[in-house]
Amino acid sequence: MHSNMFVNLPIRDMARTRAFYEKVGYSFNPQFTNEQGACMVVGENIFVMLLVESFFQTFTKKPISDATKSTEVLVCVSCNSRAEVDEIVARAVAAGAKTPNAPQDHGFMYSHGYEDLDGHIWELAYMDMAAFPGA
C-alpha cells in the first residue's frame, strides 16, 4: 500500500542532534538535509525528518509538545538481534541519551530503548517468531 515511511520530529539544535544520531550510527540523506531539517535514514524505506522547531511549526497550527515533559509518540524500530538492540542503546547512551526503562525480555521478544537529546523515546525490539507462544 505505502512505499515509504517518514516520521517528523521537532528538535531544538540541528548540529547537536545530527552529531548525536551520527554517533548512534545513523546516516543522513544529503538531498533532503539542510539547516532546517535533516532526513535520517533508519531503514530501506524508513526515514525520520528531524525538523528544527521553528520549521516544524510551519506544518501544524497546534503547539509543539515538549517531549521532555510529555509523550505523544513512542518510536519503535525492529532489530535483527538482541545484540543489535543492546549495541544501539549503548551507542545512544555514550552519545548522551538516557535509558528511561530497563531492558524487557519476554522470551520471544527483547526490547530496550533510549530517550534522545530532545526527549523523544526510541524503542528497539528484536522478535524471535520461532519462540512466539503457539508458533
C-alpha positions in Angstrom: 0.0 0.0 0.0 2.7 2.6 1.0 6.2 2.7 -0.3 8.0 4.8 2.4 7.5 6.0 6.0 8.6 9.4 7.2 8.3 10.3 10.9 8.7 14.0 11.6 10.2 15.0 14.9 10.8 18.5 16.3 14.3 19.3 17.5 15.9 22.2 19.2 19.5 22.2 17.8 20.3 20.8 14.4 24.1 20.4 14.9 23.8 18.8 18.3 21.0 16.4 17.1 22.9 15.4 13.9 26.0 14.7 15.9 24.1 12.6 18.4 22.4 10.4 15.7 25.6 10.0 13.8 27.2 8.7 17.0 24.3 6.3 17.3 25.1 5.0 13.8 22.5 6.6 11.5 23.2 8.3 8.2 21.5 11.3 6.5 20.3 11.8 3.0 22.1 15.0 1.9 19.5 15.6 -0.8 16.8 16.3 1.9 19.1 17.8 4.6 19.8 21.4 5.4 20.0 23.7 8.5 16.2 23.4 9.0 15.7 19.7 8.5 17.6 16.5 8.3 16.5 13.3 6.6 17.8 10.5 8.8 17.8 7.1 7.2 16.5 4.4 9.6 15.9 1.6 7.1 15.5 0.9 3.5 12.2 2.8 3.3 12.0 4.3 6.8 13.1 7.9 7.4 12.9 10.4 10.3 12.7 14.0 9.4 14.4 15.9 12.2 13.0 19.4 11.9 14.1 22.5 13.9 11.1 23.6 16.0 10.5 26.8 14.1 10.4 24.9 10.8 8.3 22.1 12.3 5.8 24.7 13.5 5.1 25.6 9.9 3.4 22.2 9.3 0.9 22.5 12.2 -1.3 25.1 13.9 -1.0 23.1 17.2 1.6 23.8 19.8 4.7 21.6 19.7 4.8 19.2 22.7 7.9 19.3 25.0 8.9 15.7 24.7 11.0 16.0 28.0 7.7 16.6 29.8 5.0 14.6 27.9 4.9 11.8 25.5 2.9 12.0 22.2 4.6 9.1 20.4 6.9 6.2 21.0 9.1 5.4 18.0 9.8 1.6 17.8 12.1 0.0 15.3 12.9 -3.6 14.9 16.4 -5.0 15.1 18.0 -8.2 13.7 19.2 -9.5 17.1 19.3 -8.9 20.9 22.9 -7.8 20.5 21.9 -5.2 17.9 19.3 -3.8 20.4 22.0 -3.5 23.1 24.6 -2.1 20.8 22.4 0.7 19.5 21.2 1.6 23.1 24.9 1.6 24.2 25.9 4.0 21.4 23.0 6.3 22.2 23.9 6.4 25.9 27.5 7.1 25.0 26.3 10.0 22.9 24.2 11.5 25.7 20.9 9.6 25.7 19.1 8.4 28.8 17.5 4.9 29.3 14.1 5.5 30.9 13.4 1.8 31.4 15.4 -1.4 31.9 15.6 -4.0 29.1 12.5 -6.2 28.8 12.8 -9.9 28.0 9.6 -11.6 27.1 11.2 -14.8 25.7 10.1 -14.3 22.1 10.7 -10.5 22.2 13.5 -8.5 23.7 13.4 -4.7 23.8 15.2 -1.7 25.3 15.2 1.9 24.4 16.6 5.4 25.0 15.4 9.0 25.3 17.2 11.2 22.8 18.5 14.7 23.5 15.1 16.3 22.8 13.2 13.8 24.9 11.8 11.6 22.2 11.7 7.9 23.2 13.0 5.3 20.9 12.3 1.6 21.5 14.3 -1.1 19.8 12.9 -4.6 19.6 14.1 -8.0 18.5 11.4 -10.6 17.9 12.1 -14.3 17.5 8.9 -15.6 16.0 10.0 -19.2 16.3 9.9 -18.7 20.1 6.5 -17.0 19.9 3.9 -18.8 22.1 1.8 -21.0 19.8 4.1 -20.8 16.9 
